Amino acid sequence: MLELIIKGAVIGFGATALMDIWAFALHLLFAEAKPNWAPGGRWFYHLGSGRIFHEDIGKAQPYAHEKALGWTGHYAVGILYGIILAGLAGPQWLATPTFIPAWILGIVTIGAGWFLMQPGMGLGWAASKTANPRKVRLMNFAANTVFAIGLYGTALLLA
């Protein structure tokens, strides 16, 4: 059981790192915004007081270490998803990984962003209050597909 948790954590970390490499590549190649986890860190900070939904996370009380908390939370969630994948797919999948279980989890996890984090930060359900919701949703789908590739690729490296 411990080995499954450790492998799942490594898989989740690797997948999150690949997703961040993807985001930085989009920034360098296509001038997309750099990943900024400070607003996410502020949101994570306010979760501690029981506040989930904000009208505008930018107007919520700042937290001195919100950028660090945001990046830490981002990786903690990715690691948790890796552990969930390892637990659901089991030891046989860890020994001989296939892409489909990783991709299904990667796509399902879009829901956490669309229906929890984005509305929690004041961006609306599935980014509906952003300037270009379709673009945000497409970018979420692409990033989570890259995350799934990272889950699968890291599992292959460990197998």
Secondary structure, DSSP 8 states (H G I E B T S, - for coil): -HHHHHHHHHHHHHHHHHHHHHHHHHHHHH-------HHHHHHHHHHTTT----S-GGGS---TTHHHHHHHHHHHHHHHHHHHHHHHHHHHHHHS--HHHHHHHHHHTHHHIIIIIHHHTTS-GGGTTSS-HHHHHHHHHHHHHHHHHHHHHHHHHH-
